[in-house]
Amino acid sequence: IEHVLGISVRSCEGKMFIVLGEKRMGCSQNAVRALCYLCQKKDYLVSKSDIEAYVWQGGVVGMSSLPVLMHEVRRLIRHSRFEIVTIRNKGFVFHDAKQKRLLEQSRVIHQQAVNT
């Protein structure tokens, strides 16, 4: 997580939190596990079942557990350059949103240059 996002994970008195610059946010152990997994699978489609298996390690997962978890993970990365895109009925893609925007801008500029 620290290498990809620049976020440090800390634990104090049994509570976990992340540190991003001057910001410090509390988080669950499952959110940290999910974020670690997504960082490992950056730019790849990750299925819901893969995330559930990694985070809950075969434990019982309720119907709302994954959506709640993904909401928490998105909150943790909200101030970073990364985002999680939901692919309906497939899973999630964790990627560098800033890099994607730069590539799209480059394609538009290239296309404009070709058309002139």
Stockholm file with secondary structure:
# STOCKHOLM 1.0

chainA/1-116         IEHVLGISVRSCEGKMFIVLGEKRMGCSQNAVRALCYLCQKKDYLVSKSDIEAYVWQGGVVGMSSLPVLMHEVRRLIRHSRFEIVTIRNKGFVFHDAKQKRLLEQSRVIHQQAVNT
#=GR chainA/1-116 SS CHHHHCCEEEEETTEEEEEETTEEEEECHHHHHHHHHHHHTTTSEEEHHHHHHHHHTTCCCCTTHHHHHHHHHHHHHTTSSEEEEEETTTEEEEEEHHHHHHHHHHHHHHHHHHHC
#=GC SS_cons         CHHHHCCEEEEETTEEEEEETTEEEEECHHHHHHHHHHHHTTTSEEEHHHHHHHHHTTCCCCTTHHHHHHHHHHHHHTTSSEEEEEETTTEEEEEEHHHHHHHHHHHHHHHHHHHC
//
